Amino acid sequence: MPRPNKILEPTKQYNIMLKVEQYDKLAKMATIMQQSAYEQVSVADLIRESVDIYIEAYEEEDEN
């Protein structure tokens, strides 16, 4: 059975290279977050959320 689609809008794939230390920390965070959530939390989910936060902060700063 394929994984359910979490993103319900057009998407674009992007290949990213992370330091092993960065990935390991994100994987640990995802595991901890998944234990308290009712859905799968992946490293990719955390990266997407981080990008959203970065964009939001940039846009707020750009408005000033």
N, C-alpha and C positions, 0 to 999 in steps of 0.2 A: 504494500500500500504506500503510495507516495505521501510525502509530508504535505500538510495543508499550507496553502499560500497565506502568509502573514501580511503581505503588502498588497493592498487592494487598489492599486493604481499603477500606471506604467512604471517600469523599472529599467535600470541599466546596470550591467555587471561591470565590476572594476576589480582588478587583481591588486592585492596589497601585500607588501612584504613588511613583516613585523619582526622585531627582535624576539628571540625565544622568551626572554624574561617578560616582555610585554604580553605576549600571547598566554603564557602560563598564568600571569596575574589575572588576565581577563577570563580565562577558563575557570579559575578558582572562584572568581566573582560570579560567573554565570551559574556555576554549580550551587553556590550558596543561595543565589536569588531564585533558582529553580525550586529549591526545597520549600520556599514559602509562597510560590506561585502555583496556579492551577494550569500552567502551560509550560512548554519547553522554553528555556531561556538559553540562547546560544551566544557564542562570542560575536557572531555577526549581528545579533540583536543589540548587543552592547555598543558595537562600533556604530551602527546606524543611529542609535539614540545619542551617542556622543556627537556625531556629525550634526544632528538636529539642534542640539544645545549650542554648538559652536556657531552654526548659521544664525540662530536666534540672537545670540550675543553680538555677533557681527552686525546684524541688521539694526539692533537697538543702538549700538554705538554709531552706526552710520547715520541714524536719524538725528543725532545730536550735533 
